[in-house]
Amino acid sequence: MRDQLDVVPDAILAGRAADGDTAAFESLARRYGPHMRASARRLTGSYADADDVVQEVLVQAWQQLDTLREPAAVKAWLLRLTGSRSIDLLRRRRNHASLTGPEDDQPADAVSPGAGPETAVVAGAGITSLKAALSALPEEQRRCWVLKEINGQSYDEIARTLNISPASVRGRLARARITLVREMEDWR
Amino acid sequence: MSMPHDVFECGHTLEELSLYLDTGEFPDPPHLESCPECRSGLDSLRRLSAAGEELFANDLAAAGSGRDDWMKDILANLTLELRPGRSIPLHSDDPADTLSETEGSVIALVRSVADSLPGAVAGKVRLEGDVTVPGEPVAVHVDLAVLFGHPLMPRAASLRQDLATALARHTELNISAIDITVTDVIDAPREEL
């Protein structure tokens, strides 16, 4: 049965999980946990924070699954929750940093997720230059880019996550891409 | 190739092209075919997009598998509360006793009966009707995924029978209907099962 759960569509798992089936929920978590983790790592720039985010999102998802109108859309929903939680965490971290004084006001989100065990995965030169260009972007632009390209969120969804207008999302995303294109072309 | 300006000589901008790639919206679509600057801008944006996909594939590989220890640790730390649902009263010989079972336990029963059928996996289960009042008619709805290669109709017929038997044995519900909806036929490679 457990193995069968791993081959059934998302809607079946989400429906069962909403009914209280923990095995189905865990199967969903295994299916999309790596994507959630990758997204949270890019957004928070911290391995430990990313795993905290994934855990918090799973707790929230279990509590709110029965409010999900379209069970087949559970993947996009989990990634939206991951985006929101990651942004919340960055805001908390910033508030904390400003309380502890300017000397500690190190923007931890500027830490490149490229530094760390991840480098053990052989990365192409294109990826390396994109990572470098990404970490040099203004924070707001980088968030828009990650929510769009890694989470696959729409302009409207990104706008709600970041609490800005869809027009701002469009502008920031375009500026992010323009800068990234330049950096990448320079590298070429 | 360099991109010194955000605004091309044709008057269009990289922001417009960025929006076009995401939404397909552009004020003058035929222009994109003929303008070398816009085409080159689109090419650059597409290369960036491809690099983004490559980065994501790399990040995903680095994040590990959902079967690894990190996910086991996270799952072990979750405390998933039960979902009891409505309370279903049960008959008692002694009026001083109040007996009941939970809707969640009946739904779990339906699910396990459906799962025990070879090639079938239950999805969402719903009990329609007022289960809190004894004798009220209750319709059972089950979503079902069936693995490819298992016959649908005989599966549904025998499942309906199995469910009726199990519900009669383990509950006092007045089952008025058992609706089975096959929502998915799964083309699962045998060796992965």
Interface residues (C-beta under 8 A of the other chain):
Chain A: M1 D3 Q4 L5 D6 V7 V8 P9 A11 I12 G15 R16 A18 D19 G20 D21 T22 F25 E26 A29 R30 R31 Y32 G33 P34 H35 R37 A38 R41 R42 D51 V54 Q55 L58 V59 W62 Q63 D66 P71 P113 P117 E118 A120 V121 A123 G124 G126 I127 L130 K131 W145 K148 E149 I150 Y155 R170 G171 L173 A174 R175 R177 I178 L180 V181 R182 M184 E185 R188
Chain B: M1 S2 M3 D6 T13 L14 E15 S18 L19 D22 S44 L45 R47 L48 S49 A51 G52 E53 E54 L55 F56 N58 D59 L60 A61 A62 A63 G64 S65 G66 R67 W70 M71 I74 L75 N77 L78 L80 E81 L82 R83 G85 G104 I107 A108 R111 D115 V121 A122 G123 K124 V125 D143 A145 L147 T183 D184 I186 A188 E192 L193
